[in-house]
Amino acid sequence: MTPTAGSTPAPGSAGSRYLATLGTLISRLGTEEWPQIQAAARAVAEALDHQRSVHVFGTGHSHLLAEELYYRAGGLVRVEPILFDGVMLHHSTQRSTALERMPGLASALLADHPIRNGDVLIVASNSGGNVATIEMARLGRQAGATVIAVTSMRHATSAAARHSDLPRLHTLADIVLDNGGIPGDAAVDVPGFAKRIAPTSTVIGAAIVNAVVAEAVQLLVERGRPPEVYASLNTATGDAEHAASHPGIEPRTP
């Protein structure tokens, strides 16, 4: 069906309520969460100013925040995502769930992905309760990194959260960035339908980490130490600019 010019969502429609919820959560980042975003930006700026790196890890859908910050137009060059197919969803959802709950996985991943003293490690987990992310945060702190958690405090502290004898992610982090989402993540009720729909954690998480990057870049520019940032390859001058600015990094192929 072709949309009618000038049409707007029906009042109270599920989609419009979802967009309104996202708008409220985004606005909250600029008020309640702003001190934490600034603290995270200062940590990132300090790491980059000392030639350290920003590592990002998540499992399941939370791994998308690692992808969001990696090799992105307008994004930092010194981002090193910890990407492992086993804890993503495209091969096997059951295996991903099993592995993110497996003790020792984080240690095995870091054997091939060293973290140095002075680095920053961003760990994303909406629930804050999976073993892999909890152990990753603990190991990052032991290595001397500043650990930043991106999580839902309402979920992590809720009686509805899946039981765990381990500490939640937010208790292990130096800086906690709360996405404000409700327990269970899905945010919209549809009358006559038993289950909630439309999760918010990915959208708000992406806004959080990009706000941190934007603040960190501004801090570094103000210090006279502008960081390396990627330009889009999907412009007329993108490939040439990339080759000139980042000669050791190959552009992605379609």
C-alpha positions in Angstrom: 0.0 0.0 0.0 1.3 3.4 -0.9 1.3 5.8 2.0 -0.8 8.9 1.8 1.1 12.1 1.6 1.1 13.9 4.9 -0.4 10.9 6.8 0.4 10.4 10.5 0.2 7.4 12.8 -3.3 6.7 14.2 -3.6 8.0 17.7 -2.6 5.4 20.2 -1.3 3.0 17.5 1.3 0.5 18.6 3.9 1.9 16.3 3.4 5.5 17.5 3.5 4.4 21.1 6.8 2.7 20.5 8.2 5.8 18.9 7.0 7.9 21.8 8.6 5.5 24.2 11.9 5.8 22.4 11.7 9.5 22.4 11.2 9.6 26.1 14.1 7.2 26.7 16.3 9.3 24.4 15.4 12.5 26.2 16.3 10.8 29.5 19.8 10.3 28.3 20.4 14.0 28.1 19.2 14.5 31.7 19.4 11.5 34.1 22.2 9.7 32.3 24.2 12.7 31.2 26.7 12.7 34.1 27.4 9.0 33.4 27.7 9.7 29.6 30.2 12.5 30.3 32.2 10.2 32.7 32.3 7.5 30.0 33.4 10.1 27.4 36.2 11.3 29.7 37.4 7.7 30.1 37.4 7.1 26.4 39.2 10.4 25.7 41.8 9.6 28.3 42.5 6.2 26.8 42.8 7.5 23.2 45.0 10.4 24.4 47.4 7.8 25.7 47.3 5.6 22.6 45.1 3.0 24.2 42.1 1.3 22.7 38.3 1.0 23.2 37.1 -2.6 23.3 33.4 -3.5 23.0 31.7 -6.8 23.9 28.2 -8.1 24.1 26.3 -11.4 23.5 23.1 -12.0 21.6 21.5 -8.8 20.4 23.8 -6.8 22.7 26.7 -7.7 20.4 25.2 -5.2 17.9 26.6 -2.4 20.0 30.1 -3.7 19.3 29.3 -3.7 15.6 27.8 -0.2 15.9 31.1 1.3 17.1 33.4 -0.7 14.7 34.6 0.6 11.4 31.7 3.1 11.2 31.5 6.4 9.3 32.1 9.1 11.9 33.3 6.4 14.3 36.6 6.0 16.1 39.4 4.1 14.5 40.8 2.8 17.8 37.8 0.6 18.5 38.5 -3.1 18.9 35.3 -5.1 19.0 35.4 -8.6 20.6 33.3 -10.5 18.1 32.7 -14.2 18.3 30.2 -16.0 16.1 29.3 -18.4 18.9 27.6 -15.8 21.0 25.8 -14.1 18.1 22.5 -15.4 16.7 23.0 -16.1 13.0 24.3 -19.6 13.4 22.3 -21.0 16.3 20.2 -19.2 18.8 20.4 -22.2 21.2 24.2 -22.4 21.0 24.4 -18.6 21.5 22.3 -18.8 24.7 24.3 -21.8 26.0 27.7 -20.1 25.3 26.8 -16.7 26.9 26.0 -18.7 30.1 29.2 -20.7 30.0 31.9 -20.0 32.6 35.4 -19.6 31.1 34.3 -18.3 27.7 35.4 -14.7 28.4 38.9 -15.9 29.4 39.2 -17.9 26.2 38.2 -14.9 24.1 40.7 -12.6 25.8 43.5 -15.1 25.1 43.2 -13.9 21.5 42.2 -10.4 22.3 44.5 -8.8 24.9 43.3 -5.9 26.9 46.0 -3.5 28.3 46.2 -1.3 31.3 44.7 2.0 30.4 42.3 0.7 27.8 38.5 1.1 28.0 36.2 -1.9 27.8 32.5 -1.4 27.1 30.4 -4.4 28.0 26.7 -4.4 26.8 24.1 -6.6 28.4 20.5 -5.6 28.8 19.9 -8.0 31.7 23.4 -7.8 33.1 23.1 -11.4 34.2 24.9 -13.6 31.6 28.1 -15.3 32.7 30.2 -14.3 29.7 29.6 -10.5 30.1 30.0 -10.7 33.9 33.4 -12.5 33.5 34.4 -10.2 30.7 33.9 -7.1 33.0 35.8 -8.8 35.8 38.7 -9.7 33.6 38.8 -6.3 32.0 39.1 -4.6 35.4 41.8 -7.1 36.4 43.7 -6.1 33.3 43.6 -2.4 34.3 40.9 -1.3 31.8 38.1 1.2 32.7 34.9 -0.9 32.4 31.8 0.7 31.2 28.5 -1.2 31.4 25.5 -0.6 29.1 22.6 -2.2 30.8 19.0 -1.9 32.0 19.0 -1.2 35.7 15.3 -1.8 35.9 15.7 -5.2 34.5 19.0 -6.1 36.3 17.5 -5.2 39.7 14.0 -6.6 39.0 12.5 -9.7 40.7 11.6 -10.7 37.2 15.2 -11.1 36.1 16.5 -14.6 35.7 18.1 -15.8 38.9 21.9 -15.9 39.1 24.3 -16.4 42.0 26.8 -14.1 40.2 27.0 -10.4 40.7 25.2 -8.4 38.1 27.2 -6.5 35.4 26.5 -3.1 36.9 28.1 -4.0 40.2 31.4 -4.8 38.5 31.7 -1.7 36.2 33.5 1.6 36.9 30.8 3.5 35.0 27.2 2.3 34.4 25.1 3.6 31.5 21.5 2.7 32.1 19.3 2.4 28.9 16.2 2.9 31.0 14.4 0.0 29.5 11.7 -2.0 31.4 12.2 -5.6 32.6 11.9 -7.9 29.6 12.9 -5.1 27.1 9.8 -5.3 25.0 7.9 -2.0 25.6 4.5 -2.1 23.8 1.2 -3.7 24.7 -1.3 -4.5 21.9 -4.9 -4.9 23.1 -6.0 -8.5 22.7 -2.5 -9.8 22.4 -0.9 -11.5 25.4 2.8 -10.6 24.9 4.6 -7.3 24.8 6.5 -6.3 21.6 9.1 -3.8 20.4 12.3 -3.9 22.4 14.2 -0.7 23.1 17.7 -1.8 24.3 19.4 -1.8 20.9 18.1 1.6 19.8 18.9 3.3 23.1 22.2 1.5 23.5 23.3 2.7 20.1 22.4 6.3 21.1 24.3 5.9 24.3 27.5 4.7 22.8 27.5 7.2 19.9 26.9 10.0 22.4 29.9 8.8 24.4 32.0 8.9 21.2 30.8 12.3 20.2 31.6 13.7 23.7 35.0 12.0 23.7 36.0 13.4 20.3 35.0 16.9 21.4 37.2 16.6 24.5 40.1 15.5 22.4 39.7 18.2 19.9 39.6 20.8 22.8 42.9 19.3 24.0 44.4 19.7 20.6 44.6 15.9 20.2 41.9 15.1 17.6 41.5 11.3 17.2 41.4 9.2 14.1 37.8 8.9 12.8 36.5 7.1 9.7 34.8 8.9 6.8 32.0 7.2 4.9 33.2 5.0 2.0 29.8 5.6 0.3 30.7 9.0 -1.0 32.5 10.1 -4.1 35.7 10.8 -2.2 35.3 8.1 0.4 37.8 5.5 -0.9 40.5 8.0 -1.6 40.1 9.7 1.8 40.2 6.3 3.5 43.4 5.3 1.6 45.1 8.5 2.5 44.0 8.6 6.2 44.2 4.9 7.0 46.6 3.2 4.6 46.9 0.1 6.8 43.2 -0.6 7.0 41.5 -2.2 4.1 38.0 -0.9 3.1 35.2 -3.5 3.5 34.0 -5.2 0.3 30.3 -5.3 -0.4 
